[in-house]
């Protein structure tokens, strides 16, 4: 399994942008829960805490394609630096507003700027991989590695920010997130050798979302984001219903752990099945994997079931990003990848809202019908529109 990954990081500057990108996107799993923990610790107002966190997430989802377009037009280095500075200042402002107990509108305004100034670092890192390994089998392995890196972040980030916010200081988790974001982003901006070249040729479509295949993928990932957002919330309620709320983190780690394991395996294989075929099969496996969780009443069995359900996450994300890389013109690549992140972000917000309402109405086990339904919708859309994802199977000459 490890073999295909051995030569992946040998190119000049590769290790630098991989490490910087990993550190820079650590806050993506720390920011939301860090804001909630900080505001609730200081004000004990859960409604405001959740609303500010949601404002930040929605602002990021709206702004990510726009910042991606700026990156494609002006280059990563010129865009990362000002966005990072604004993001850091907005996050500091939010902490000051909470500490001084300023009016709630100042919290919402700060959260809005934080989200709008948050860059899709994962899209930028994948764009660099596309330049280095585009047209070769190594790009599949590189995207698999990035998917595994994302899962590591989502396993470790929430635990780290929770320990810091509850055991050290309510602001400590966000301070660490800010430092990771600032240092990682600035180091990534300095990696000029590996950043994609600025291309002046623009697509006639104007935006990647107008490409039929990208629009289809965005719809699929909107549904999948709803799965992720609802499963996170419902699983916390499930653990609490069983008298073990502290186990919720372990259950969610099992979900992400399944994705990590499958990502490593998926990226180590050389596939004869087309990208489109892999994508559709991964969606179908995801639905089947989610079926049992509605009927489980034991925490240990639920952990195993969530691990198995998570096995389909990385293959679905890897093939989706690979399809995007093939469907989008090079001059729009970062924006195209950002649209996938935007779709997932909106889906997560929708899923969290729906999961909360259904949990209150029907209990956690009954609410699990929502992520199952959202996954089924993703399969229907993905299969129904799969003709838009057909690609020539012969790769272009390797650049790696």
SVG drawing of the C-alpha trace seen along z (x, -y; Angstrom):
<svg xmlns="http://www.w3.org/2000/svg" viewBox="-41 -47 55 51">
<polyline fill="none" stroke="black" stroke-width="0.4" points="0.0,0.0 2.8,-2.4 4.7,-1.9 3.0,-4.4 3.4,-7.1 7.2,-6.7 8.2,-8.9 5.3,-11.4 7.3,-14.0 10.6,-13.9 10.2,-16.9 11.7,-20.3 9.6,-22.2 7.0,-19.5 7.6,-18.8 7.5,-22.5 4.1,-23.2 2.6,-20.0 3.6,-20.7 2.6,-24.4 -0.7,-23.5 -1.4,-21.0 -0.7,-23.5 -2.6,-26.3 -5.8,-24.3 -5.8,-22.9 -8.3,-25.7 -10.9,-24.3 -11.8,-21.7 -11.0,-24.0 -12.7,-27.3 -16.4,-26.4 -16.2,-24.5 -13.6,-27.0 -16.0,-29.9 -18.8,-27.9 -16.7,-27.0 -15.3,-30.5 -18.7,-32.3 -20.5,-29.8 -17.7,-29.9 -17.8,-33.7 -21.5,-34.4 -23.3,-31.0 -25.4,-31.9 -25.5,-28.8 -27.9,-30.4 -25.6,-33.2 -22.5,-30.9 -24.2,-28.6 -25.4,-31.5 -22.0,-33.2 -20.3,-29.9 -22.9,-29.3 -22.4,-32.9 -18.7,-32.2 -19.3,-28.9 -21.8,-30.4 -19.6,-33.4 -16.7,-31.0 -19.0,-28.9 -20.1,-32.0 -16.7,-33.6 -14.5,-30.5 -15.2,-30.5 -14.6,-34.3 -11.3,-34.0 -10.5,-31.0 -11.0,-33.2 -8.7,-35.8 -6.0,-33.1 -6.4,-31.9 -6.1,-35.4 -3.3,-36.9 -1.5,-33.8 -1.5,-32.2 1.3,-34.3 -0.4,-37.7 -3.8,-36.6 -2.8,-34.6 -1.0,-37.3 -3.7,-40.0 -6.5,-37.5 -4.4,-35.9 -3.8,-39.3 -7.5,-40.2 -8.5,-36.8 -6.1,-37.1 -7.3,-40.6 -11.0,-39.6 -10.4,-36.6 -8.6,-38.8 -11.5,-41.3 -14.0,-38.5 -12.1,-37.5 -11.8,-41.1 -15.6,-41.7 -16.4,-38.6 -14.1,-39.5 -15.5,-43.1 -19.1,-41.8 -19.8,-44.1 -23.2,-43.9 -24.0,-40.7 -23.9,-42.4 -20.2,-42.9 -19.8,-39.1 -21.8,-38.5 -19.8,-41.1 -16.5,-39.7 -17.7,-36.1 -18.7,-37.3 -15.3,-38.8 -13.5,-35.7 -15.5,-33.4 -15.1,-35.7 -11.3,-36.0 -10.8,-32.2 -9.1,-30.8 -9.7,-27.3 -6.2,-26.1 -7.0,-22.5 -8.0,-23.7 -4.7,-25.6 -2.6,-22.6 -4.5,-20.3 -3.9,-22.9 -0.2,-22.6 -0.3,-18.8 -2.2,-19.2 0.7,-21.3 3.3,-18.8 1.6,-15.5 -1.2,-16.5 -1.7,-13.8 0.0,-11.1 -1.2,-8.3 0.6,-10.1 -2.1,-12.8 -4.6,-10.1 -2.2,-9.2 -1.6,-12.9 -5.3,-13.6 -5.7,-10.4 -2.9,-11.7 -4.7,-15.1 -8.0,-13.4 -6.2,-11.4 -4.6,-14.7 -8.0,-16.3 -9.3,-13.4 -6.3,-13.6 -7.2,-17.3 -10.8,-16.5 -9.9,-13.8 -7.3,-15.8 -8.5,-19.5 -11.7,-19.3 -10.1,-17.3 -7.2,-19.8 -9.3,-22.9 -11.7,-21.4 -8.8,-20.5 -7.3,-24.0 -10.6,-25.8 -11.8,-23.8 -8.5,-23.0 -6.4,-26.1 -8.4,-29.2 -11.6,-29.8 -9.5,-31.7 -6.6,-29.2 -8.1,-27.0 -8.8,-29.9 -5.3,-31.4 -3.7,-28.2 -6.0,-28.0 -5.0,-31.6 -1.3,-30.9 -1.6,-27.8 -3.5,-29.7 -1.2,-32.6 2.2,-30.8 1.0,-28.0 -0.5,-30.4 2.5,-32.7 4.9,-29.9 2.7,-28.5 2.6,-31.9 6.4,-32.0 6.6,-28.7 6.6,-30.4 8.4,-27.5 5.5,-25.1 2.5,-27.5 0.5,-27.2 1.4,-29.8 -1.0,-32.6 -2.8,-32.0 -4.4,-34.8 -6.6,-32.6 -10.0,-32.6 -12.8,-30.0 -15.7,-31.3 -18.1,-30.0 -16.9,-32.6 -17.1,-30.4 -16.5,-26.7 -20.0,-26.3 -21.4,-26.8 -19.6,-23.7 -22.3,-21.0 -20.1,-18.4 -19.0,-20.8 -22.6,-21.8 -23.5,-18.1 -20.6,-17.5 -21.6,-20.5 -25.1,-19.2 -23.8,-15.8 -21.4,-17.3 -24.1,-19.5 -26.0,-16.4 -22.9,-14.7 -22.1,-17.8 -25.6,-17.4 -24.6,-13.9 -21.5,-15.0 -23.2,-17.9 -26.1,-15.9 -24.1,-12.8 -21.8,-15.0 -24.7,-16.6 -27.0,-13.5 -24.1,-11.4 -23.5,-13.8 -27.2,-13.5 -27.0,-9.7 -24.1,-9.4 -26.0,-11.7 -29.2,-9.6 -27.1,-6.6 -25.6,-8.4 -22.1,-8.8 -21.9,-12.2 -18.1,-12.1 -18.0,-9.1 -19.3,-11.3 -15.8,-12.4 -14.7,-8.7 -17.7,-7.9 -17.0,-10.7 -13.3,-9.8 -14.3,-6.3 -16.3,-7.8 -13.3,-9.9 -10.9,-6.9 -12.7,-4.8 -12.2,-7.5 -8.5,-7.7 -7.9,-4.0 -9.8,-3.8 -8.0,-6.9 -4.6,-5.3 -5.8,-2.1 -7.6,-3.8 -4.7,-6.0 -2.2,-3.1 -4.1,-1.2 -3.9,-1.6 -7.4,-1.5 -8.7,-0.2 -12.2,-1.4 -12.9,-4.9 -13.0,-7.9 -16.7,-8.2 -17.2,-4.5 -15.2,-4.8 -17.2,-7.9 -20.6,-6.3 -19.6,-3.1 -18.2,-5.0 -21.5,-6.9 -23.5,-3.6 -21.2,-2.0 -21.7,-5.1 -25.5,-4.7 -25.2,-1.0 -22.7,-1.7 -25.1,-4.2 -28.1,-1.8 -27.3,0.0 -26.8,-3.1 -30.6,-3.7 -31.0,-0.4 -28.1,-0.2 -28.6,-0.7 -25.1,0.2 -22.3,-2.4 -19.5,0.1 -21.5,1.5 -22.2,-2.1 -18.5,-2.9 -17.8,0.1 -20.8,-0.8 -19.6,-4.4 -16.1,-3.2 -17.5,-1.0 -19.7,-3.8 -16.7,-6.2 -14.8,-3.8 -16.6,-5.3 -15.9,-9.0 -12.3,-9.4 -12.9,-7.4 -15.9,-9.7 -13.9,-12.9 -10.7,-11.7 -12.6,-10.9 -14.7,-14.1 -11.6,-16.3 -9.9,-14.2 -13.0,-14.7 -12.9,-18.4 -9.3,-18.6 -10.1,-17.0 -13.2,-19.0 -12.0,-22.5 -9.7,-24.5 -6.3,-25.2 -7.1,-28.9 -10.1,-28.2 -8.7,-25.2 -8.5,-26.8 -12.0,-28.3 -13.3,-24.9 -11.9,-23.0 -13.3,-25.8 -16.8,-25.2 -16.6,-21.6 -15.6,-23.0 -18.4,-25.5 -21.0,-22.8 -19.8,-20.7 -19.8,-23.8 -23.4,-24.7 -24.4,-21.0 -22.8,-20.8 -24.8,-23.9 -28.0,-22.5 -27.3,-19.1 -26.6,-20.5 -29.8,-22.5 -32.0,-19.6 -30.2,-17.1 -30.9,-19.3 -34.6,-19.7 -35.1,-16.0 -33.3,-15.0 -35.5,-17.1 -38.6,-15.7 -37.8,-12.0 -34.7,-11.3 -31.2,-10.5 -31.9,-7.1 -34.9,-8.4 -33.0,-11.5 -30.4,-9.2 -32.9,-8.8 -31.9,-12.3 -28.2,-11.5 -29.4,-8.2 -31.8,-10.1 -29.3,-12.8 -26.8,-10.1 -29.5,-8.4 -30.2,-11.7 -26.5,-12.1 -26.6,-8.6 -29.6,-9.4 -28.2,-12.7 -24.7,-11.2 -26.0,-8.3 -28.7,-10.3 -26.2,-12.9 -23.1,-10.6 -23.1,-11.1 -21.9,-14.7 -18.8,-13.2 -17.5,-11.1 -13.9,-11.7 -11.3,-10.5 -9.5,-7.7 -6.1,-8.1 -4.1,-10.5 -2.0,-13.2 1.8,-12.8 3.1,-12.7 4.7,-15.8 6.0,-14.0"/>
</svg>
